[in-house]
Amino acid sequence: MAERSILPDPQIVDNTLHGNMTVRFDQLGSELRVKSLALQFGGTQRLLLALDIVFVSDPHAARLRRAVMDATGVPDAEIVISASHSHSTPFLEPFDGPQPYFDLVMTRSVEAAKAAMNNLGPAKVGFGATHVVGASFNQRVPFHEGVMFTRDFREGLASGRPVDPRLNVMRIDDIDGQPIAGWVRFAAHPSCVIFNAPVSAEYPGYMTDAMSAGIQGKPPILFGYGASGDINCVPMFGTEADSRQLGEQLAAQALSVFNSIKTRKARKCQAITRTVRLPLDPMPTDESLDREIAEVEHFIAALDDNPDLEWVIGINCKKDWPVENKKRHVRPLAEWARKVKELQAQGFEFPSTWQRRITVWLLDDLAIVFESGETLIDVSMALSARSPAAETLLVSMSGGADAYLGSDSDRRRGGYETYTSTRYAMLREGRRPLPYAIGAADRYTNEIVGMIQELLKQ
């Protein structure tokens, strides 16, 4: 195990990369770190790098894995880049200009990876879990005008929509039984603050710091962002104090589990990495695009007379947002449609499938599935139910950063996650241009179940 700070100097942060999610340095939250866990079993070496960052795009992840591979000799397929998805962190810069923050993240990640490899030694491992009530809520609330993206945890909890209550804990001891590392997974967006936020790892940072402080020797604890494309933390749009409180409350429950775990030498430590291709929606017709453009334009114009308006093409703004925030939120919906029309007129052929990188680790009876997307709760829980492993955990934003994947029922409902979210990438190269099609989630689950079955036979 090893860790390094990835907190940048304020002058290298570009807050224009996402106008609605900015960070400030007059107040600091939990520390931003990269933590590296090195494993060796049967002559095979693996690395897990857990970064306190909102996401690492597919191209950034590929470049980062390559740098780590060159520095350590660990093969690309055996390296997992796992982002915490904490929303109060700077964005990595695109590759068409200077990338001072990405350069810092890459340098510190390579340092942590090399140090973790140098720290390899005999170890024992164990797993445990508890269930947490009231720390998360489902943001997708079926509504007569569409699927409401609720930012109010009371509405989400009252809807009865599902969450993943599992708080999963891994404990790693040295050969004498003294803790040397840990890993904790929870499925809820780290989004206590979001807009104009103090730079912070949010609740994952507070949780892992509090856990480390409560264990003899203060070993590093890594965070795994459980699949929660439609799950937010309680509260959302709160304060940094809320983030700290949530992290420390989760830490208290995770510590109880950690202390109860009995470790032993691993009997099995297998892994497989694969890229799967999932079907996309067909291109929309010009007529449907024109209707949506007109609806968005009408909504924007009507806001000046009625600032309380919320709904447009089946998605909602937060009712009490300032008018300019609402306009900024919905303009890309129409801009995307115009770009699609232009490209179709030029004869451009959009892809019919899109790829996701999946790495499965099978540690004794536990399957950890690292995915490059952000999957909704129904798909995650269906995978856990169907998996032949005793316990299966989906960890999102790992190896890349594709957007949401929902079940067929969620795809039919529409809404931000399964219908309009891809528009905010504005057809940039390397970003998914269209929603996933009906049947994509079933194909995804089948592929992962097949990978787990292969590992169980080895």
N, C-alpha and C positions, 0 to 999 in steps of 0.2 A: 504494500500500500504506500501511496505517496500523494501529496496534494500541493497545489500552488495557487496563489491568488490570481484572479483574472479581473480584478477591479481596475478599470482604466483611469488615466488622468482625464479630467473633464474636457480638455481641449481636443482630444482625439475622438470624442463621441459625436456622431452625426444624428441629431434628433429629427432631421427632415426625412429620414428613411421610413418613418411611419408617423404621419401627422397627428394621429389620435392616441399614440402611445409614446410618451416622452419621459425621460428620466432627468432628475436634477440632483446636484451634488451638495446643496446647502444642508441636506439632511441625509445621513446614511442609514440604511437598514441592515439586514444580515449580509455578511461578507459574500462576495462572488468568488467561487473557487472552481478549479478542476481537480477532481479526485480520481486517481487511477488505481485499479485493482488488477494485479497480475495473477494468473492461474497457470499451473503446470500439472499435467496429468498424463501419464503414459508417454512422456516425451513430447507432448504437444503443449505449446504455450499459447495463452490467450490474454487479451487485455480488454478491460472495461474502463472507459473514460466517461465519468459523469460530470457534466458541465452545468453550472448555474447560469443558464442562458435561455432566452425565449425559444429559439430554435436554431438548428444548424442545417442549412439547406443541403440538398443532395450534392451539388457541386462543392460546397464548402466541406461537407463530410468526406467526400472522396479525396479532396486535397489533404485534409487533415489525417486521414488514415494512411495516405501515402507517406506523409512526413514521419508519422509514428513508425510505420513499417521500415522506412529507410534507417531510422535511428535505433531501432530495437531488433530488427530481424523477424519480428512477429508477422506472419502473413496477413494480407488485407482481409481475408475472409474470417480471421480469428480476432479482429479488432472491432469493438462496438463503441460507437460514439453516441452517448445518451444525454439528451438535453432535458433539463428540469422543466422547461416551458414556463419558467417564472416570468411574469409579464412586466416586471419592473427592472428589466435588464436592457442594456444597449443592443441594437441590432448589428449584425455583421454586414459589412459593406459589400456591394456587388463587385464583380471582378473587372468592370469596365473603368475603374478609377482607383485611386489610392485606397488601401485597406489597413489603416493603422491598428484598428481594434482587432481585426482578424489576425493580423501578424502577431499581436500580443497573445491572443488566445492560442494560436498555433505554437508559438515559442514555449509558453508555459505548459501546454499539454504534452509536448515532446519531453520537456524536463520531467514532468510528473510520471510519464510512461517509463522513461529510462530509470528513474529512481525506484519505481515499483518493481521493475525487473531485477534491479540490483538487490532488492529486499526480499526476494523469493526465499522461502524456507518451509519446512514441514508444518502442516496445519491440519486442523480439524474443523468441520463445518456442521451446522445444525439450522433448522428452520422452525418458525412458529408463526402464529397469526392471532389476531383478535378482530372483533367487529366493532366499528365505530358508528354511533348514531348521532345525527345532527350536525356533522361537520361538512356535509356536502348536499347538493340538491341538483335535480335535473332541470336544465334551463329550457327544454323544449316542451312547451305547454300547448296542446291542441286548442285552437281558438276558432271562432266562426269565420274570421277573416284570413286565416292561415295558421302557421305554427308560430306562436309567440315565443321569441327569444326573451325570456324573463330575466331581468337583472335583480329581481327581488326574491331572496331565498324563501320568504313566506309563501309567495305564489307557487314557487317550485315544489316546496314540501307539500303544500295543500293539493297539488295536482295528482299526487300518488304515483308519478312517473318514477322509474327505478333508478337506483344508484348502486355502486359497488361498495359495500361497507367494509371490505377486507383491508386490514392494515397488516401487511406481510413483512416479516423480519427475518433476515439471515444473520447468523452469528458466525464469525470466524475466529478461532482460537489458535494459539501456538500449541506445540506438542504437549506442553505442560498444563494446558487448559486456561491460559491467560488470554483475554480478548485482545485481538490485534486489528480487527476491522469489523464492519457491519454494513448491511444494506437494508433499506426500508422502502417499501412501495405503498403508495396511496393514490387512489384514483379521484382527483379533483384538480381543476385548473388552479394554478397559483396566481390568482387574480384578485387579491384583496383590494388593490388600489387602482392600478391601470393608468388612468389619465394623470399626466404631470406628477409622476410618482417619485418618491425618494429612491435612488438607485439601491436595489435590494434583491437578494435571492428569494425574498418573500417567505412564506411559511416553510418551504423545504429547507431553507437555510437555518431558520430559527429551530426547526425540529431536529435537524441533524446535529447542530451545535449543542443543543440541550441534551440530546442523547449522549453525545461524546463526553460532555462534562459530567454526566451521571454514571459513567463507567470507569472502573479502575484503569489507570493508564491513559485515559482519554483517547481511545483509538478513533481513527476517522470513520465516519458513517457516510455511505453513499446514498443518494436518493434515486428511486425509479419512479418515473411519471406514469402511473397506471392509465390504461385506456379510458379516456373520459372526454371524448369529443363533445358530449352534451352534458357534462357534469362540472359544476363550479363549486368553489369552496364557500363556506359560510363565515362571514358575509362576503359578498362581492360588491365592488365599488365602496369599500370601507376605507380604513386608515391603516397606516403602518403599525399602529398599536394593535389593531385587529389581527394583522398578519402575525405579529409576535405572539399574541395570545393563542391563536389557533396552532401555530407551530409548537409552542410549549405544551399545550394540552395533548396534542398528538404524541409528542415525545414522551410524556408521562405514561401513556398507554403502551407505546412501543417499548419503553424501557422495562416495563413489567414483563413483557413477552421475552425480550432479549435475555433478561436475568434467569428466566425459567428454562431456556433452551439447553439441552444436553448435546454437546458436539461429539463428533466421531470422525474418523478418517472416511473420506468419500469412497463409496464403492463404484460409482459411475460418474464420469464427467465427460460427456460427449457434446458435440456441437455440429451444426450444419447451417450454411448460409446459402440463400437462394434468392433470385429475383423473380417475382411472379408478375404476370400481366393481367390486368383486370379490364373488363369492357367499359367503354364510355358511352354516354348518350349520343344519338345521332345529332348532326348539326341542326339547330332550329331553323325554321323557314324565315324568309324575309318578313312575311306578314306577322309572325309572332314576335319577331324582334322589333318591328315598327310599333306594335301595340305596347310593348314594354317600355320602349323609349318614350312614347307619348305619355304613358302613365307616370313615369319618373319625372318628366318635365312638368307635368301638371302638378304633381306633389310638391316639387321645389317652388313653383310659382305660388301655390296656395299657402305655403308656410308663412309668407309675409302677412297674410290676413288672418291665418289661424295657426299660431305657433304650437298648438297642442296636437297637431296631426301626428300619427304614428305609423300608419300602414302604407306600404307600397309594394306591388307585385308579390304579395304574400309574406313579406317580412316586416318587422316593426323596428322603429327607433325607440329609444327610451323616451318616455313622454316628456320628462322635465329637462331634456337636453336643450341647450341654446339652439336657436334656429340655424346658426352657421354650422354647428356640429352635425345637425341632422342633414343639412345639404351636403356637407363633406362626406357623410356616411353613404348617401344614396347616389351621388353623381357617378361613381364608378360603375354602377349597374347599367346606366345608359351608355357610358363611354365604351364599356366592353361590347355592348350590342352593336354600336356603330363600327367598332374595329372589326367585329366578326363579319358584318355586312360588306365592308370594304375588301376584306381578304377573300370572301367567297366570290365577290365580283371579279377578283383577279385570278380566280381559279385555284386558290390555295386549298389543299386537301388536309383537313384536320385529322389527327390520329383517331383510330377506333378503339385503341387500348392504351393503358398507362401502367408503368411498372412501379412496384414497391419492393424494397429490399427487406428481407426477413432473415433474422438469425435466431435459431433456437438453441438454447443451452439446456441440456438435461443433466441435472445434478441429483443423483440418486433418484428419488421419486418426484422431483420437482422439475417442471418444464417452464423455463422463462423464455418468452417469445418477444424479442426485440423487433419492433416494426418501425418503418420509416414514415408512417402516416399518423393520423389522429382518428382513432376508431371510436364509434359510438358504443354506448353501454350494452345495447342488445346484442351486438356482434361479439363483444368481449365475453359476455356471460354465456352466450351460446357456445363459444369455443371452449370455455372452461367445462361446460356440461358435456360436450362431445369428446373431449380429449381423452385418450387412453392413459395419460399420466395421472397419478394420484392428485396432483394439483397443477394447474396451468395458469400462468400469469402473463397477461399481455402488457408490454411496456412500450408506450408510444414515443414518438419523436426521437427515435433511436436509429442512427444510420442515415438519416435524411429528414425531410420535413414536408411530405405530401399532406394535403388537407384531408378533410373528413371523409369517412366511409361509414355509411349507415346500413341498416337492414333494409329489405325490400319495402317493408311497411313504412319506415322512416323516409325512404326515397319517394314513395308515393305521396306522403304528406307534404313534402317539399320543405320550405323554410330556408333559413340562412345556411345551416350546416350542409345539407344534402343538395341544395339547389343553387344558391347565389354566391356561396363563399369563394368559389374558384374565380369569380369575376374580378376579385380584388388583386389578383396577380397580373391583370391587364395583358394577358397573352404573352407575358415575357418568356423568353427562351428557357426551357427546362422546367417550366411550371405547367401544371395540368390545366388545359383550357376549358374542359367540360366536366359536368358532374358524372359520377359513376352511374352506370346503367343498372336496371333491374337485373338481379342475378349475380352482381359483382361480389356481394358479401358472402353468398353461399360458396362461390368459387374460392374466395379467400380462405374461408374456414376449412374447406376441403383440402386445400393445399397445405395449410399449417398442420392439420390433423395427420396428413400423410407424412410430413416431415418428422413429426413426433413418433409416429409408428416406425419409421426407418431407424431412428435413434434407439428406440426400445429393443429393436432386433439385434443391435450391434453388441 
